[in-house]
Amino acid sequence: MTWFCVRKGGVAQRSGWIGDVPLDDLPRRVAAVPGETVEVCAAGEARPVATDRRARAFRPRDRGLLGMEIAFRGEVARFAPTRMLAANLRFERALERFLQRRGATPDEFAAEGALRTFSAQQYLLPAGAGEAGVELFRGGTLIDPAPAPGEDRAADLAHGIGGWMLGNLTAEGALPYKYWPSRGEDSPADNAIRRFLATRALAQFAELRGSAEMREAARRNLRYNLDRYFRDIGGGRGAIVERTGAKLGAAALAGLAILESPARRTFAPELRMLAAGVDSLAGGERGFRTFFFPPERDGENWNFYSGEALLFWAEALRRGADFAPSEERCTAAFARCRARHYESRNPAFVPWHTQACAALFAHTGRRAFADFAFEISDWLLPMQQWDGLPPDLRGRFYDPKRPEFGPPHAASTGAYLEGLADAAALARALGQGARAASYDRAVRRGLRSLRQLQFRDRRDAFYVSRKRRVMGALRTEVYDNAVRLDSAAHALTAAIKILQPMAFGAGRGPGMTARAQAASAAFPDPSGGRA
C-alpha cells in the first residue's frame, strides 16, 4: 500500500491510500498537476503490537519513521509517518482521536482492537517535467555527519535564524514566542526569559553583521520587551514581571540583553535598576535567591537562574560596567553555586555557569574558574548522543538513563553549545589541545543536530502553508515541528560564539576572528534593507 497526499503551497488538496504504483507514474495516477507536489509513503511490512508493548513500539523518536495501523470492530485506519509529522500528531493522540470519533473507550479497544506498526519509504514527487523527486528521511533531508568542503554550519545556522527573526519581527518590535506550523497559528503561551534570550541573540547577530538596519531591529525588540515586562519594584530595583511572578533569571537576561546591546545608553536607567534587582537576590547558601516574588517559589529553577545571574555579573565585570560587583563578590557567589551543584548535579546548570566562569577567567585570570568550567563541561559530554541512533538524531543531548534531566530539545542543544563553545576557546587559550579537540567535536556534532532541526528549504517545509513563518527557525525535535523562540535564540548565540570565540588575556570583550569577519562579509543581508 502507498500513502499519497497532493499538496499545493504546502496545503493538502487530496490524500489517501492506493495500491503499489511505480514512483514515476504516481503523480499521474493521483491526478497531480504542475505546481503541485505529491507526498508519498510506500508502506513496508506491518507488525502486530501487543497491548503491553505499546509504549515501546510507539516511542516519540519513532514518530515520522513508523506508521500506525488501528483495527477496531471491522474498521482499519492507517496513519502514514509523513502524515503524522505534517499534523504534529503523536501516536497516543491518533488512537485517542480514533476512539473518540467512534464513541469507544480505551478498555473496549483493549478488548476488541488491534494495533500494527509499519515502516515506509518516503518521497516528495513534483508533478510535471523538469524537477526530480527526492527521497526523505523522517519527512526531511539528512544533514551529513561531517560538513562538505567549504560548508560553514555555524554561519549557515546563524544566517537562517537571523533571517527568520527579521522576517517575523513586527513593526512594534515583537517576535513570535511559539508557532505551530501544522496549524499555521501562534501559541498563546509566553515566557519573558526566552523573549530576552532572543533580544540578546538578535543584538549579537547585528554586531556580527555590522548592520545598521539590524541594530535598529534589535533596539526595537529590546524596547518592546522592556515596555511589556520591566517594572520598578522599589528601592531602586527593577524586575521583569510576568503574571506568575518575577524571576531572577528574567532580570539577569534582560540586563545582559541591554549590556550587550549597541543601544545600551538608551536603556541605562533600566539596566542600572535591573542590576540592583539582581544584587538584591544575591547571597545565602545557594549563591542567589531565584524569585523576587512570590516568595514561596524561591529556589525553583535554581540550576538555570543562578548561572544566568552569575553570567550577568561576570559580563558586567568584564566589560567594565560601573555597577559591576567586585571580583570578591563574584568569587563568593561562584563558590556557593559550585558547592550547591556538587550536592545535586544537573546538566541545566552547566552551560550558564561555563559561560560565567569563562568570562570571569577572562577578566581575573583565576584558574579556579577555568578548572570548574572544564570539570562541568567534561561531565556533560557523555550526554551527547551519536552512535546507535537514527541518523537525524545524532548530536543532540539526552541521557535516557536519567529522564528526570529532561527530554531532548533544540533549545537544550543550543544552550549546551553556548557553554561548550566558550569551554573550547578557554581550553585552546590554556594550551589544553586534547580537551579543546573533544569540545570542538561536540560542537561540530551539535551543529549537525541544530541544522537538522532547522527549516532550511521547501523540502523540510513541504507541509507548511505559511513558509515565511518558519524558514530559518528550528523545530523542537525532528518529530515535533513546534517552533519556539528560545530554540532559535540559543542556537544563534551558540553559532556566534563559534564564529567569534571569546578572547582571553585582553580583559575586555571578545574580538572578531578572521573566520567571523569572513562569515560576516559572506552573509547576504536577510533584512533586505528593512529595519
Secondary structure, DSSP 8 states (H G I E B T S, - for coil): -EEEEEEETTEEEEEEEE----GGGHHHHTT--TT-EEEEEEEEEEEEE-GGGHHHHT-GGGBTTEEEEEEETTEEEEE-HHHHHHHT--HHHHHHHHHHHTT--HHHHHHH-EEEEEEEEEEEEESSSS---EEEBTTB----SS--TT--HHHHHHHHHHHHHHHH--TTS---SEEETTTTEE-S---HHHHHHHHHHHHHHHHHHT-HHHHHHHHHHHHHHHHHHEEEEETTEEEEEETTEEEHHHHHHHHHHHHT-TTGGGGHHHHHHHHHHHHHTB-STTSB--EEE-GGGTTTTHHHHHHHHHHHHHHHHHTT-TT---HHHHHHHHHHHHHHHHHS--TTHHHHHHHHHHHHHHHH--HHHHHHHHHHHHHHGGGB--TTS-GGGTT-B--TT-GGG----HHHHHHHHHHHHHHHHHHHHTT-HHHHHHHHHHHHHHHHHHHHHB--STTTTTT-S-GGGTTT-BEEETTEEEEEHHHHHHHHHHHHHHHS---SSSSSS----HHHHHHHHH---TTTT--
